[in-house]
Amino acid sequence: MAKDVITVDGEDKIVREDTAKSYRGVIWALTSVGLIILIAGALLLFFGLGAIGDGNFQSPKQIENSTGR
């Protein structure tokens, strides 16, 4: 059986190859989800603060009336 080394809590551990691949996959998945959440939050702040900061607060009815429809 093939062995591989992973680092857990700063300590190297020798585990089977499939266990090491699974461990790295979980770490990669958690990192990806964290980055997606970070990017989504940044976009929300960017567009949300942009919408709040323009000072043009209108309801959909006001927008509809101003376009003449």
C-alpha positions, 0 to 999 in steps of 0.5 A: 500500500502506498503511503503519503505524508500530510501535515495536521496541526503542524505535525507530519503524519504518514497515512495511506495515499487515498486518505491523503488525497481525501484530506487535500480534497477537503482542504481545497474544497473549504478554501474554494468555498471561503474564496467564493464567500469572500468574493460574493461579499466584496461584490455585495459591498461594492454594488450595495454601497454604490447603490446606496451612495448615489442618492437616487432613491426611487420606488419602482412606481416612481421609476415607471412614472418617470419613464412615461410608460 
